[in-house]
């Protein structure tokens, strides 16, 4: 999963049959990562921080024959603690 910020909309008047209602968004992966085009069914907006999944996991979300979607917005980040307030969780044996 990737954390990203929505930077723009991608308007596509023609789409592959089988895509549900949704939008294509341009997202910038946080920490200077790549720009991606992700399919969004949540209604995310420009400036919003989102979670994006890629590859077969993204395509498998769709019912039936998976469409050619390589990146999918799967969540909206409401709050993320800063590193100063995070605590390390150590595995127990």
mmCIF file of the C-alpha atoms, coordinates in Angstrom:
data_MODEL
# 
_entry.id   MODEL 
# 
loop_
_atom_site.group_PDB 
_atom_site.id 
_atom_site.type_symbol 
_atom_site.label_atom_id 
_atom_site.label_alt_id 
_atom_site.label_comp_id 
_atom_site.label_asym_id 
_atom_site.label_entity_id 
_atom_site.label_seq_id 
_atom_site.pdbx_PDB_ins_code 
_atom_site.Cartn_x 
_atom_site.Cartn_y 
_atom_site.Cartn_z 
_atom_site.occupancy 
_atom_site.B_iso_or_equiv 
_atom_site.pdbx_formal_charge 
_atom_site.auth_seq_id 
_atom_site.auth_comp_id 
_atom_site.auth_asym_id 
_atom_site.auth_atom_id 
_atom_site.pdbx_PDB_model_num 
ATOM 1  C CA . UNK A 1 1  ? 0.000   0.000   0.000   1.00 0.00 ? 1  UNK A CA 1 
ATOM 2  C CA . UNK A 1 2  ? 1.122   3.512   -0.740  1.00 0.00 ? 2  UNK A CA 1 
ATOM 3  C CA . UNK A 1 3  ? 0.308   6.829   0.924   1.00 0.00 ? 3  UNK A CA 1 
ATOM 4  C CA . UNK A 1 4  ? -0.372  9.488   -1.685  1.00 0.00 ? 4  UNK A CA 1 
ATOM 5  C CA . UNK A 1 5  ? -1.867  12.939  -2.201  1.00 0.00 ? 5  UNK A CA 1 
ATOM 6  C CA . UNK A 1 6  ? -4.445  13.575  -4.919  1.00 0.00 ? 6  UNK A CA 1 
ATOM 7  C CA . UNK A 1 7  ? -2.956  16.184  -7.270  1.00 0.00 ? 7  UNK A CA 1 
ATOM 8  C CA . UNK A 1 8  ? -5.485  16.255  -10.079 1.00 0.00 ? 8  UNK A CA 1 
ATOM 9  C CA . UNK A 1 9  ? -8.342  14.745  -12.057 1.00 0.00 ? 9  UNK A CA 1 
ATOM 10 C CA . UNK A 1 10 ? -7.883  12.843  -15.297 1.00 0.00 ? 10 UNK A CA 1 
ATOM 11 C CA . UNK A 1 11 ? -10.886 13.249  -17.566 1.00 0.00 ? 11 UNK A CA 1 
ATOM 12 C CA . UNK A 1 12 ? -11.659 10.243  -19.758 1.00 0.00 ? 12 UNK A CA 1 
ATOM 13 C CA . UNK A 1 13 ? -14.810 10.405  -21.857 1.00 0.00 ? 13 UNK A CA 1 
ATOM 14 C CA . UNK A 1 14 ? -14.289 6.868   -23.163 1.00 0.00 ? 14 UNK A CA 1 
ATOM 15 C CA . UNK A 1 15 ? -13.650 3.991   -20.760 1.00 0.00 ? 15 UNK A CA 1 
ATOM 16 C CA . UNK A 1 16 ? -13.342 0.223   -20.959 1.00 0.00 ? 16 UNK A CA 1 
ATOM 17 C CA . UNK A 1 17 ? -16.670 -1.561  -20.512 1.00 0.00 ? 17 UNK A CA 1 
ATOM 18 C CA . UNK A 1 18 ? -17.006 -3.068  -17.060 1.00 0.00 ? 18 UNK A CA 1 
ATOM 19 C CA . UNK A 1 19 ? -15.554 -0.203  -15.030 1.00 0.00 ? 19 UNK A CA 1 
ATOM 20 C CA . UNK A 1 20 ? -17.883 0.813   -12.206 1.00 0.00 ? 20 UNK A CA 1 
ATOM 21 C CA . UNK A 1 21 ? -18.739 4.428   -11.506 1.00 0.00 ? 21 UNK A CA 1 
ATOM 22 C CA . UNK A 1 22 ? -15.608 6.211   -10.422 1.00 0.00 ? 22 UNK A CA 1 
ATOM 23 C CA . UNK A 1 23 ? -12.917 8.611   -11.495 1.00 0.00 ? 23 UNK A CA 1 
ATOM 24 C CA . UNK A 1 24 ? -9.316  8.559   -12.591 1.00 0.00 ? 24 UNK A CA 1 
ATOM 25 C CA . UNK A 1 25 ? -7.112  10.670  -10.337 1.00 0.00 ? 25 UNK A CA 1 
ATOM 26 C CA . UNK A 1 26 ? -3.502  11.721  -10.547 1.00 0.00 ? 26 UNK A CA 1 
ATOM 27 C CA . UNK A 1 27 ? -1.789  11.018  -7.235  1.00 0.00 ? 27 UNK A CA 1 
ATOM 28 C CA . UNK A 1 28 ? 1.698   11.817  -5.956  1.00 0.00 ? 28 UNK A CA 1 
ATOM 29 C CA . UNK A 1 29 ? 3.195   9.133   -3.739  1.00 0.00 ? 29 UNK A CA 1 
ATOM 30 C CA . UNK A 1 30 ? 4.337   10.733  -0.468  1.00 0.00 ? 30 UNK A CA 1 
ATOM 31 C CA . UNK A 1 31 ? 8.019   11.302  0.311   1.00 0.00 ? 31 UNK A CA 1 
ATOM 32 C CA . UNK A 1 32 ? 8.909   12.277  -3.251  1.00 0.00 ? 32 UNK A CA 1 
ATOM 33 C CA . UNK A 1 33 ? 7.571   9.171   -4.918  1.00 0.00 ? 33 UNK A CA 1 
ATOM 34 C CA . UNK A 1 34 ? 6.182   8.662   -8.385  1.00 0.00 ? 34 UNK A CA 1 
ATOM 35 C CA . UNK A 1 35 ? 3.037   10.159  -9.870  1.00 0.00 ? 35 UNK A CA 1 
ATOM 36 C CA . UNK A 1 36 ? 0.370   7.583   -10.659 1.00 0.00 ? 36 UNK A CA 1 
ATOM 37 C CA . UNK A 1 37 ? -3.060  7.472   -12.215 1.00 0.00 ? 37 UNK A CA 1 
ATOM 38 C CA . UNK A 1 38 ? -5.359  5.657   -9.803  1.00 0.00 ? 38 UNK A CA 1 
ATOM 39 C CA . UNK A 1 39 ? -8.997  4.650   -10.147 1.00 0.00 ? 39 UNK A CA 1 
ATOM 40 C CA . UNK A 1 40 ? -11.155 6.042   -7.339  1.00 0.00 ? 40 UNK A CA 1 
ATOM 41 C CA . UNK A 1 41 ? -14.616 4.874   -6.278  1.00 0.00 ? 41 UNK A CA 1 
ATOM 42 C CA . UNK A 1 42 ? -14.609 6.828   -2.997  1.00 0.00 ? 42 UNK A CA 1 
ATOM 43 C CA . UNK A 1 43 ? -15.016 10.344  -4.375  1.00 0.00 ? 43 UNK A CA 1 
ATOM 44 C CA . UNK A 1 44 ? -11.622 11.658  -3.241  1.00 0.00 ? 44 UNK A CA 1 
ATOM 45 C CA . UNK A 1 45 ? -10.699 15.258  -4.000  1.00 0.00 ? 45 UNK A CA 1 
ATOM 46 C CA . UNK A 1 46 ? -7.614  17.274  -4.860  1.00 0.00 ? 46 UNK A CA 1 
ATOM 47 C CA . UNK A 1 47 ? -5.332  17.712  -1.854  1.00 0.00 ? 47 UNK A CA 1 
ATOM 48 C CA . UNK A 1 48 ? -6.745  14.697  -0.028  1.00 0.00 ? 48 UNK A CA 1 
ATOM 49 C CA . UNK A 1 49 ? -4.355  12.108  1.416   1.00 0.00 ? 49 UNK A CA 1 
ATOM 50 C CA . UNK A 1 50 ? -5.260  8.592   0.295   1.00 0.00 ? 50 UNK A CA 1 
ATOM 51 C CA . UNK A 1 51 ? -4.153  4.970   0.436   1.00 0.00 ? 51 UNK A CA 1 
ATOM 52 C CA . UNK A 1 52 ? -3.461  3.343   -2.921  1.00 0.00 ? 52 UNK A CA 1 
ATOM 53 C CA . UNK A 1 53 ? -2.954  -0.303  -3.759  1.00 0.00 ? 53 UNK A CA 1 
ATOM 54 C CA . UNK A 1 54 ? -1.414  -1.521  -7.011  1.00 0.00 ? 54 UNK A CA 1 
ATOM 55 C CA . UNK A 1 55 ? -1.179  -4.510  -9.302  1.00 0.00 ? 55 UNK A CA 1 
ATOM 56 C CA . UNK A 1 56 ? -3.244  -7.669  -9.020  1.00 0.00 ? 56 UNK A CA 1 
ATOM 57 C CA . UNK A 1 57 ? -4.651  -6.597  -5.638  1.00 0.00 ? 57 UNK A CA 1 
ATOM 58 C CA . UNK A 1 58 ? -6.148  -3.479  -7.251  1.00 0.00 ? 58 UNK A CA 1 
ATOM 59 C CA . UNK A 1 59 ? -7.612  -5.416  -10.190 1.00 0.00 ? 59 UNK A CA 1 
ATOM 60 C CA . UNK A 1 60 ? -8.999  -8.180  -7.953  1.00 0.00 ? 60 UNK A CA 1 
ATOM 61 C CA . UNK A 1 61 ? -11.281 -5.713  -6.143  1.00 0.00 ? 61 UNK A CA 1 
ATOM 62 C CA . UNK A 1 62 ? -13.580 -5.562  -9.168  1.00 0.00 ? 62 UNK A CA 1 
ATOM 63 C CA . UNK A 1 63 ? -16.245 -8.268  -9.554  1.00 0.00 ? 63 UNK A CA 1 
ATOM 64 C CA . UNK A 1 64 ? -16.089 -10.592 -12.527 1.00 0.00 ? 64 UNK A CA 1 
ATOM 65 C CA . UNK A 1 65 ? -13.331 -10.249 -15.077 1.00 0.00 ? 65 UNK A CA 1 
ATOM 66 C CA . UNK A 1 66 ? -10.874 -7.698  -13.701 1.00 0.00 ? 66 UNK A CA 1 
ATOM 67 C CA . UNK A 1 67 ? -10.523 -4.556  -15.845 1.00 0.00 ? 67 UNK A CA 1 
ATOM 68 C CA . UNK A 1 68 ? -7.055  -3.220  -16.703 1.00 0.00 ? 68 UNK A CA 1 
ATOM 69 C CA . UNK A 1 69 ? -6.702  -1.144  -13.521 1.00 0.00 ? 69 UNK A CA 1 
ATOM 70 C CA . UNK A 1 70 ? -3.230  -1.085  -11.985 1.00 0.00 ? 70 UNK A CA 1 
ATOM 71 C CA . UNK A 1 71 ? -3.794  1.393   -9.123  1.00 0.00 ? 71 UNK A CA 1 
ATOM 72 C CA . UNK A 1 72 ? -6.872  1.794   -6.915  1.00 0.00 ? 72 UNK A CA 1 
ATOM 73 C CA . UNK A 1 73 ? -7.670  4.288   -4.161  1.00 0.00 ? 73 UNK A CA 1 
ATOM 74 C CA . UNK A 1 74 ? -8.797  2.120   -1.234  1.00 0.00 ? 74 UNK A CA 1 
ATOM 75 C CA . UNK A 1 75 ? -8.951  4.607   1.626   1.00 0.00 ? 75 UNK A CA 1 
ATOM 76 C CA . UNK A 1 76 ? -8.883  8.196   2.751   1.00 0.00 ? 76 UNK A CA 1 
ATOM 77 C CA . UNK A 1 77 ? -6.333  9.149   5.424   1.00 0.00 ? 77 UNK A CA 1 
ATOM 78 C CA . UNK A 1 78 ? -8.100  11.218  8.066   1.00 0.00 ? 78 UNK A CA 1 
ATOM 79 C CA . UNK A 1 79 ? -5.255  11.385  10.563  1.00 0.00 ? 79 UNK A CA 1 
ATOM 80 C CA . UNK A 1 80 ? -1.783  9.973   10.820  1.00 0.00 ? 80 UNK A CA 1 
ATOM 81 C CA . UNK A 1 81 ? 0.272   10.360  13.993  1.00 0.00 ? 81 UNK A CA 1 
ATOM 82 C CA . UNK A 1 82 ? 3.652   11.987  13.540  1.00 0.00 ? 82 UNK A CA 1 
ATOM 83 C CA . UNK A 1 83 ? 6.783   9.950   14.179  1.00 0.00 ? 83 UNK A CA 1 
ATOM 84 C CA . UNK A 1 84 ? 7.296   11.593  17.588  1.00 0.00 ? 84 UNK A CA 1 
ATOM 85 C CA . UNK A 1 85 ? 4.075   10.082  18.943  1.00 0.00 ? 85 UNK A CA 1 
ATOM 86 C CA . UNK A 1 86 ? 4.404   6.617   17.420  1.00 0.00 ? 86 UNK A CA 1 
ATOM 87 C CA . UNK A 1 87 ? 5.456   3.777   19.635  1.00 0.00 ? 87 UNK A CA 1 
ATOM 88 C CA . UNK A 1 88 ? 7.420   0.832   18.406  1.00 0.00 ? 88 UNK A CA 1 
ATOM 89 C CA . UNK A 1 89 ? 5.645   -2.491  18.690  1.00 0.00 ? 89 UNK A CA 1 
ATOM 90 C CA . UNK A 1 90 ? 8.054   -5.319  19.315  1.00 0.00 ? 90 UNK A CA 1 
ATOM 91 C CA . UNK A 1 91 ? 7.085   -8.884  18.432  1.00 0.00 ? 91 UNK A CA 1 
ATOM 92 C CA . UNK A 1 92 ? 6.698   -11.288 21.342  1.00 0.00 ? 92 UNK A CA 1 
ATOM 93 C CA . UNK A 1 93 ? 8.075   -14.785 21.287  1.00 0.00 ? 93 UNK A CA 1 
# 
